[in-house]
Amino acid sequence: MSHHKTEYENMMRATGHRVTRQRTLVLDAVCEAHGHTTLGQVYARVRKVDRSIDRSTLYRTLKLFVDIGLVVSADTGDGETYYEIAKAQHHHHLICRNCGREQEIGHVVVQSMFEQIYAHYQFKADTDHLVLSGLCANCQISLPSSSPSS
């Protein structure tokens, strides 16, 4: 999804933040990935356009974007944090820990889990971007020692 469809300038101003050239470049770099992208990948894209942007600016800017809902972040368990432009609808991901295959799933699939967590623990999960790791169907077949409950 393009960040231009999210009216990001209005979102920035509505939350009391200025729209700067550097922030626009960072958002462009996240958008260019057309999906998940790492901090290093965003940094490389930004530096191609403006070598004055350093990692601390990038960290602060990405944190701001996540805080105001322009960008979502997720830890997939591989030591990296991944970023992507927020979509209109909450979504989640299944990541195969063997082959790396990624599958997007709609929020409706996990909504009942969030409701059960709230009912049992009075804890309101505020995530709109959940990442579950496990084994995809192909890897379950090719790895005979794996079981469905792993």
Secondary structure as the mmCIF struct_conf table of DSSP 4:
data_model
#
loop_
_struct_conf.conf_type_id
_struct_conf.id
_struct_conf.beg_label_comp_id
_struct_conf.beg_label_asym_id
_struct_conf.beg_label_seq_id
_struct_conf.end_label_comp_id
_struct_conf.end_label_asym_id
_struct_conf.end_label_seq_id
HELX_RH_3T_P HELX_RH_3T_P1 HIS A 3 THR A 6
TURN_TY1_P TURN_TY1_P1 GLU A 7 GLU A 7
HELX_RH_AL_P HELX_RH_AL_P1 TYR A 8 ALA A 14
TURN_TY1_P TURN_TY1_P2 THR A 15 GLY A 16
HELX_RH_AL_P HELX_RH_AL_P2 ARG A 21 CYS A 31
TURN_TY1_P TURN_TY1_P3 GLU A 32 ALA A 33
BEND BEND1 HIS A 34 GLY A 35
STRN STRN1 THR A 37 THR A 38
HELX_RH_AL_P HELX_RH_AL_P3 LEU A 39 VAL A 49
TURN_TY1_P TURN_TY1_P4 ARG A 51 SER A 52
HELX_RH_AL_P HELX_RH_AL_P4 ARG A 55 ILE A 68
TURN_TY1_P TURN_TY1_P5 GLY A 69 GLY A 69
BEND BEND2 LEU A 70 LEU A 70
STRN STRN2 VAL A 71 ASP A 75
BEND BEND3 GLY A 77 GLY A 79
STRN STRN3 THR A 81 ILE A 85
HELX_LH_PP_P HELX_LH_PP_P1 ALA A 86 LYS A 87
BEND BEND4 ALA A 88 GLN A 89
STRN STRN4 HIS A 91 CYS A 96
TURN_TY1_P TURN_TY1_P6 ARG A 97 CYS A 99
STRN STRN5 GLU A 102 GLY A 106
HELX_RH_AL_P HELX_RH_AL_P5 HIS A 107 TYR A 121
BEND BEND5 ASP A 128 ASP A 128
STRN STRN6 VAL A 131 GLY A 134
HELX_RH_AL_P HELX_RH_AL_P6 ALA A 137 SER A 142
TURN_TY1_P TURN_TY1_P7 PRO A 144 SER A 145
TURN_TY1_P TURN_TY1_P8 PRO A 148 SER A 149
#
